[in-house]
Amino acid sequence: MPVLDREEYIEQAYFFQAFRERLIDGMPAQEILSRIGEELLSTTKLPMAISFLATEIKASGVVAPSMSLMSHYFAPFQAFVIARGENETSKFPFDQALLILEREAKYKSESPTSAGLFIYQFETISRNRLGYNDGIASMASDPHFNDDWREYIERLRDRLGDVDFADLIYVRSAYFVAERRRLDDEFHPKFPTLFSEKEGKIARAHRGRDPMYLFKALQRQVGYPEIPRPHRPDAIEDRVAALELRIAQLENRVKLAEGDLHNDFDPAEVLVKPEDTAGIPKGWGRSVDDSNNFK
């Protein structure tokens, strides 16, 4: 799969944003996919891709399998994130998956670096617990990574847990090479250098610490895209809902109390009649012409 033109990623970012916002508003996914293609730039390939998604979702009800079939357009990492969002047993919400891909497409439409894209995708997998094996395999297939990067990503899967993640960045940085050459002018790194001196310096400072602090530092210092975090439950909304339920209960109690006070409470109004809950309802089986007999 080749790297797409910049206008393709711009339209992808808009598509993922509009898809997410309209789902939140309550629109069905099938209806969104059937209409949104008309809003996109017709000179791009995205409208044709969405037309295929709209056809396939009617049969399967999901988007990820059809995205995987279009590996020449949608990157494997995009299909992987969508598949995790559509998994009913996963706690990873679908709107979160769309927001992640929206920011990734926006980053690709600007001036992306392989290092920045790697950190963004890896943090997405780590923070949302999407699964390292399949996630890293999908990362290695991204067309923005060259052969050196693909080899590094594939090695990463075997070394996670055994080596500090900060060290995995530090030893592949220009900062590591510069430090070694201060001691040995003839030092040559065993593997290709993938990260800049600044990235290596930040990784060196975060050795032995939580990798999430490293991700935040790279976002602040180098300008890497920030991973969207899951929405936290709004305590105020929960309290308002509880108060509304409480008020409704109090209103019912007041009505019952007023009925007892004025001796106009009729228990028949709240009791369920046996004929309404058992047997065949009265009047069933009669023709429409006999409707006058029901009066």
N, C-alpha and C positions, 0 to 999 in steps of 0.2 A: 504494500500500500504506500503510495507516495504522499508527501506532505501536501495538503490542500492549499489552495490560494487563500489569501487573507480575507477576501470577501466571503468565502465559505464559512470561516470561523466567526465572522461578524454575524452572519445570518443564523448560525448555530446557536450563538449566545442569545440572540433574540428569541429563537424558537424554544429553547429550554426555559427561558424566563416566562414567556407567554404561556407555555404549557403548564408551568408550575402555578402561576397566578390564577389561571382559569380553573384548574383543578381545585384550588383552595376556595374559589367562588362557587363551587358545586357543579360545574359543567362536566358531563361525561367525557372520558378520554376519547371515545370514538368520535364524538361530535367535534371535539377540539382538533383532532388530526384531520378530519374531513374538511375543515374550513381554513385552518391556519396556513395551508399551502398557498392560498390566494394572496396572503399578505407579504410573502417572501419575495426576494429579488429573483426574477425569472431567469436571469442569466447564470444563476448558480445551479448546482445539481441538487440542492436540498429539497426543493418542491417535489421532484421525482422520488427522492428517498422517502419523504413523508407520505406521498401517495401510496407507496408500497407498504409503509407501516400501517396506514389507515385500512388497507385491504386485509392485511394479516391479522390485525387486532380483532376484526370481526369474527374470525374463526377461532383464534386461540385465547383472546382476552388479555394478552400481555404483549409487551413491546420488545423485550430483550432478545427473544429468538430471531425475530426478523432483523434486528440490528446486527446480530452476529452473522446473518446471511449476507449482509452488505458490508463485509470487512474491507472492501475497496473504498468505502466512504467513511463509515463510522469506525473509529479506532477500537480495538479489543477492550481497552480500559473503559471506554464509554459503555459498551454492552455489558461489561462486568458490573459496573456500578448500578446500572438500571436493573440488571437481574437481581442484585442484592436488595434493591428497593422494592421489587415486585414479589419477593419471597414472603409468603404469608407467615412463616415461622420466625422471620427476622424482626428485630426491633429497630431496624434501619428504615425510616419512613421514606416513601417514594418522593415526596416533595423535597426532602433533603438531598436525595440523589440528583434531582433535576437542578437544584441550586449549585451543587458541587460541579456538575458538568457545565453549567452556565458560566461560572467563574473560570473554569479551565479553558473553555472556548474563548472567553474574553482575553485571557492571558496569551493564548496562542495567536490571537489577532493583533497583538501589540508587538513587542520585541522579546519573544520568549527565549530563554536559555535552556539547554538540556539539564543543567543542574537545578534550575528553578522548577522545571516541570517534574523532575525526579522527586524533589522534596515535597512538592504539592501532592503528587499521586501517592507517595509512600505515607505521608501524614494522613491522607484520606483513609487509607487502609488501616493504619494503626489506631487513629482516634475513633473510628466507627466500628472497629473489630470486624472487618469484612472477610478476613481469611488471607493469610500470607501466601500460601501456595498458589492458589488461583489468581490472586491479586498481583503478585510479582510477575507471574507468567504473562498476564495481560499487559503489564507495564513494559516488559521486554519487547513486545510486539509493536509498540508505538513507533510510527515512522519518524518522529523527531529525534530518536536515539540512533546513533551510528553503531558500528560493530563493537567499538570499544565500550560504549555505554551498555549495550546489550550483554556483553560478556560480564561486565561489572554487576549488572542487575541479577543475572543468573547465579553468579557466585554469592550474591547477597543472601539468597534464600537458604544456602547451606551454612552461612556463618552467623545468622541471626540467633541470638541467645548465647552464643559462645564468645562473641566479641562485642564490646561496647559500640553502639551505633555511631557515636561521635568519633571514635577511632577509625571506623570504616570510611568516614569522610576525610578525616585528618590525614591519613596515610596516602590518600589519592589527591592531595591538594598541593598547590604550588608553594604554600607556606612550609609544608613538610620537607619539600625538596630544598628550599632555601635554608632551612635550619640544618639539614644534613650537610650541605655544601659549605657551611661555615666551619665544619669540622673536617670535611674531606672535599677538596676542590674537584676531585675526579668522580664524585658520587653521581650515579645514574640510576633513576628509579627503575624498579623491576617491572612495574606496570605503568600504563599511560596515565598522565595527570589529567584529572577530570574537573577538579574544583579549583577556584581561584585562590589567591593568597588570603584574601579577606575571609572567605568561607572556611578555609582551613584554620585560620586564627580563631574564629568563633567556635568551631568544633573542638579545637584544642582547649579552649576555656571551659567547655561543658563536658569534659571527660568525667565519667562516673556520676553524672547527674541525670535527671529525668529527661528523655529525649524531647518531651513536649516543650521544655524550656529552650532547647536548641532550636526547635522549629519557630518559636516566637521570636527568638533573637535574630534568626535569618530573615524573618518577615520585617522586623524593624530596621535592621542594618543594611540588608541587601535589596529589600523591596520585593521579596517573594510574595506571591498571592496568598491570602489568608484563607484557611479552611473554615467554612461556615460551621458553627456549632449547633447541635440540636436545640430546639426551643425548649426552654424550661417551663414547667407548669406555672401558670400565673396564679399566685396565691390570692390576689385580689378578686379575680374572676371566680375562683372556687368559693370564696366567702360570699360574693354577691349571689351565686346560685344557691348556696345554703340558706341565706337570708330570705330569698324569694320563696323557697320551699317552706321555711318556718312561718312566713307571713301567710301563706296559703293555708297552712294547718291552723293557725290562730283564727283566721277568718271563718273556717268551718266550725271551730269551737264556739265562736261568738254567735254564729247563726243558731247553733243548737241551744246555747244558753238563752238567747232571746225567745226561742220557741218555747222553752220550759217556763220562762217568766210570764209569757202571755197565754199559756195553756193552749197554744195553737200548733203544737208539734205533732205531726202525724207520722208515726213509725212506718206506715205503709209506703211512705215516700222513699225510704232507704232500704226496705226489705225487698228481697228478690222473690218473685212469685214462682212457685214450682213449675207451673205450666210454661214459664218462659225459659226454663233451663233443661227440661226433660221431655222426651216424647216428640211426636210430630206436631209442629205448630198448628194451631187451630185454623182451619180454612184452606189448608193445602189440598190440592187435588181438585178444587172447584174451578169451573170455567170462568172466563172474564165476564160472561153474561150474568153470572150469579152474584156479581160484586155488590148489587144493591142489598143482598141478604146479609151482608157483613155489617150494615149500619145498625 
